[in-house]
Amino acid sequence: MGRERCNRRYLPEAAFPERLTVETDLDAALSQCDDLLIAVPSHALRATLQQVQPRLAATTRVALATKGFDLDSGKLPYEVAREVLGERPMAVLSGPTFAREVGAGLPTAMTVASPDTAFAQELARNISGPAFRAYTQTDIVGVEVGGAVKNVIAIATGIADGLHYGANTRVALITRGLAEMMRLGAQLGAQRDTFMGLAGLGDLVLTCTDDQSRNRRFGMALGRGANPAQAQSGIGQVVEGVLAARAVRRVAQRIGVDMPICEQVHEVIHTGQSVAEAVRVLMSRTLRAEMD
């Protein structure tokens, strides 16, 4: 990356800005670090934080661009960071942001969430520009729950589209998926309004409807008859929803939240249940009031 001035593996068309320095030594990278932004898959977050922890100054502020629950503990990313790094200003970045479109300079909006409003506002100003706009809020739990659950729902909508079930099914899954997201978030202490914003409904719609989404493409492969291993191999990158399905199910069961779509996605991926059986289970559930 330092030589070619781009990430040729994942985003070759987006050249690095002149002021960006590629550093291969972690000690050197963190030696004069005021603010640290960590962008790794959820399964790699804890190990990354453990490498970073002894190298961080006490005053370094940390921002996370990781979506998903910690698989072993069921904790959200900011909770894992606080456990490993201790008390310090913490923020999370989330929202509907496909990397290719951001790299191409197409207009994009996202959310910076932190209970430290000064940090959130400063971070939002620093990353915003002519084609990138960051909004701030304080509900770090809601933003992270949205980022975790939307990947599982995107697999469900991908499965439906792989089965050619049509627009009615896709919208039903998105809408009921949002209801599951809100139920889980509310039980974990999130603000319901957060899920109507960029990190909730915005990211959910993006991930469920555009083929740039790895989770959606993974689900489409399942709907067309591939098994999970074949679908994962065809993507060639991390599909966050695969592990998220297991983690979300574990958290939901622990706190007693009903999440039938996420449950059936888990069953298809991790227990070998057929897609047809998952559809049958969802469509034969006891009728209920929509807002329950």
C-alpha positions in Angstrom: 0.0 0.0 0.0 2.9 2.4 0.8 4.4 1.8 -2.6 1.3 1.7 -4.7 -0.5 4.4 -2.7 -3.8 2.5 -2.7 -5.4 -0.6 -1.2 -5.1 -2.7 -4.3 -6.8 -5.7 -2.8 -10.0 -4.1 -1.7 -10.2 -0.6 -3.2 -7.7 -0.2 -6.0 -9.5 2.7 -7.7 -9.2 5.0 -4.6 -5.8 6.7 -4.5 -4.5 7.6 -1.0 -4.3 11.4 -0.3 -0.8 12.8 -0.2 -1.0 13.5 3.6 -1.8 9.8 4.4 1.2 7.8 5.6 1.2 4.0 5.6 2.9 2.7 8.7 3.8 -1.0 9.2 5.1 -0.7 12.7 2.4 -0.4 15.4 4.7 1.3 17.9 5.6 3.9 15.4 2.0 4.4 14.4 0.8 5.0 17.9 3.9 6.9 19.3 2.3 10.3 18.6 -1.3 9.3 18.4 -3.9 11.8 19.7 -7.0 10.0 18.3 -7.1 6.4 17.2 -9.6 5.0 14.7 -9.9 1.2 14.6 -11.6 -0.4 11.6 -11.4 -4.2 11.8 -14.0 -6.9 11.6 -15.8 -7.7 14.8 -14.1 -11.0 15.3 -10.7 -9.3 15.2 -11.5 -6.4 17.5 -10.6 -7.8 20.9 -7.2 -9.1 19.7 -6.5 -5.7 18.0 -7.3 -3.8 21.2 -5.1 -6.0 23.2 -2.2 -5.2 20.9 -2.9 -1.5 21.1 -3.5 -1.3 24.8 0.1 -1.2 26.1 1.1 1.3 23.4 -1.6 3.9 24.0 -1.1 7.1 25.9 -3.5 7.8 28.7 -4.9 10.8 26.8 -5.5 9.0 23.5 -9.1 9.0 22.4 -10.5 6.0 20.6 -13.1 5.7 17.8 -14.4 2.3 16.5 -15.7 1.5 13.0 -16.5 -2.1 13.8 -20.1 -3.5 13.5 -21.2 -6.6 15.4 -21.3 -8.2 18.9 -18.3 -9.9 20.4 -19.0 -13.6 19.8 -17.7 -14.9 23.1 -19.0 -12.3 25.5 -22.0 -10.9 23.6 -20.7 -7.4 24.3 -21.0 -4.5 21.9 -17.7 -3.1 20.4 -17.5 -0.1 22.7 -18.0 -2.4 25.7 -15.1 -4.6 24.6 -13.0 -1.5 24.0 -13.8 -0.1 27.5 -13.0 -3.5 29.0 -9.6 -3.7 27.3 -8.5 -0.1 27.2 -10.2 1.3 30.3 -12.1 4.5 30.7 -11.2 7.1 28.1 -13.2 9.2 25.5 -14.8 6.7 23.1 -16.8 7.1 19.9 -18.3 4.8 17.2 -18.7 5.5 13.5 -21.6 3.8 11.7 -24.1 4.3 8.9 -24.8 3.6 5.3 -21.2 3.8 3.8 -20.1 1.5 1.0 -16.4 1.9 0.8 -16.3 2.1 -3.0 -18.7 5.0 -3.1 -16.9 6.9 -0.3 -13.6 6.3 -2.1 -15.0 7.6 -5.4 -16.0 10.8 -3.6 -19.8 10.3 -4.0 -21.9 12.2 -1.4 -22.3 10.1 1.8 -23.6 10.7 5.3 -23.0 8.8 8.5 -23.1 9.0 12.3 -20.6 9.6 15.0 -21.9 8.5 18.4 -20.3 9.2 21.7 -21.5 10.1 25.2 -18.6 12.7 25.0 -20.3 15.3 22.8 -17.1 17.4 22.4 -15.2 14.4 21.0 -18.1 13.4 18.7 -18.4 16.9 17.4 -14.6 17.3 16.8 -14.4 13.9 15.1 -17.4 14.7 12.9 -15.7 18.0 11.8 -12.4 16.3 11.1 -13.8 13.6 8.9 -16.4 15.7 7.1 -15.7 17.3 3.7 -17.3 18.3 0.4 -18.7 14.8 -0.2 -18.8 13.3 3.3 -21.0 14.5 6.1 -21.0 13.2 9.6 -23.9 13.7 12.1 -23.4 13.3 15.8 -25.4 11.8 18.6 -25.0 10.3 22.1 -26.7 6.9 21.8 -23.7 4.7 21.3 -25.7 1.5 22.2 -28.4 2.1 19.6 -25.8 2.9 16.9 -23.9 -0.3 17.6 -27.0 -2.5 17.8 -28.1 -1.2 14.4 -24.8 -2.0 12.9 -24.8 -5.5 14.2 -28.4 -6.6 13.4 -28.6 -5.1 9.9 -26.1 -7.6 8.6 -28.3 -10.5 9.7 -31.4 -9.0 8.1 -29.5 -8.4 4.9 -28.7 -12.1 4.7 -32.4 -12.8 5.1 -33.4 -10.3 2.3 -30.6 -11.8 0.1 -32.1 -15.3 0.6 -35.5 -14.0 -0.4 -34.2 -12.3 -3.5 -32.2 -15.5 -4.4 -35.5 -17.3 -4.3 -37.1 -14.7 -6.5 -39.7 -13.9 -3.9 -40.1 -10.3 -5.1 -40.4 -6.8 -3.7 -43.2 -7.6 -1.3 -41.1 -10.1 0.6 -38.0 -7.9 0.6 -39.9 -4.9 2.1 -41.6 -7.2 4.7 -38.3 -8.5 5.8 -36.7 -5.0 6.1 -39.7 -3.7 8.0 -40.0 -6.6 10.4 -36.2 -6.7 10.7 -36.3 -3.1 11.8 -38.8 -4.1 14.5 -36.4 -6.9 15.7 -33.5 -4.4 15.8 -35.6 -1.9 17.8 -36.8 -4.6 20.3 -33.2 -5.7 21.0 -31.9 -2.2 21.2 -34.6 -1.0 23.6 -33.9 -4.0 25.9 -30.2 -3.1 25.9 -30.9 0.6 26.8 -30.9 2.2 23.3 -33.1 5.1 22.3 -35.8 4.0 19.8 -35.4 7.2 17.7 -31.8 6.1 16.9 -33.2 3.3 14.7 -35.0 5.8 12.5 -31.7 7.4 11.6 -28.6 6.7 9.5 -27.2 4.0 11.7 -30.5 2.2 11.9 -33.0 2.4 9.1 -30.5 4.0 6.7 -27.8 1.3 7.1 -30.5 -1.4 7.1 -32.0 -0.3 3.8 -28.6 0.1 2.1 -27.3 -3.3 3.2 -30.6 -5.1 2.3 -31.1 -3.6 -1.2 -27.8 -3.1 -2.9 -25.5 -5.8 -4.3 -22.4 -4.1 -3.0 -23.4 -5.6 0.3 -21.5 -8.8 1.0 -24.2 -10.0 3.4 -26.9 -9.6 0.8 -24.8 -11.4 -1.8 -24.1 -14.2 0.7 -27.9 -14.6 1.3 -28.6 -14.6 -2.4 -26.2 -17.5 -2.9 -28.0 -19.4 -0.2 -31.4 -18.7 -1.8 -30.0 -20.1 -5.1 -29.0 -23.3 -3.5 -25.4 -22.9 -2.3 -24.5 -24.1 1.2 -22.9 -21.6 3.6 -19.3 -22.6 2.9 -19.9 -22.3 -0.9 -21.6 -18.9 -0.4 -18.8 -17.6 1.8 -16.1 -18.8 -0.7 -17.9 -17.0 -3.5 -17.7 -13.6 -1.6 -14.0 -13.8 -0.9 -14.2 -11.3 2.0 -15.5 -11.4 5.6 -19.3 -11.7 5.7 -20.0 -10.0 9.0 -23.6 -11.3 9.2 -22.4 -15.0 9.5 -20.9 -14.5 12.9 -23.4 -11.8 13.8 -26.2 -14.2 13.4 -24.8 -16.4 16.1 -23.9 -13.5 18.4 -27.3 -11.7 18.0 -29.2 -15.0 18.7 -27.1 -15.6 21.8 -27.7 -12.1 23.1 -31.4 -12.1 22.3 -31.9 -15.5 24.0 -30.0 -14.3 27.1 -32.2 -11.2 27.6 -35.4 -12.7 26.3 -36.0 -10.8 23.1 -38.0 -12.4 20.2 -36.1 -12.1 16.9 -37.6 -14.7 14.6 -35.9 -13.5 11.4 -32.5 -13.5 13.0 -33.3 -16.8 14.6 -34.1 -18.4 11.2 -31.0 -16.9 9.5 -28.9 -18.5 12.3 -30.6 -21.9 11.8 -29.9 -21.8 8.0 -26.3 -20.8 8.4 -25.2 -22.7 11.6 -27.5 -25.8 12.0 -28.1 -26.8 8.4 -31.8 -26.0 8.3 -33.1 -25.7 4.8 -34.2 -22.3 3.4 -37.6 -23.7 2.7 -38.1 -24.7 6.3 -37.0 -21.3 7.5 -39.6 -19.7 5.3 -42.3 -22.1 6.5 -41.5 -21.4 10.2 -41.6 -17.6 9.6 -44.9 -17.7 7.7 -46.7 -20.0 10.1 -45.9 -18.1 13.3 -48.9 -17.1 15.5 -50.5 -13.9 14.3 -49.9 -10.9 16.4 -50.4 -7.1 16.6 -47.9 -5.3 14.4 -46.6 -3.0 17.1 -46.1 -5.6 19.8 
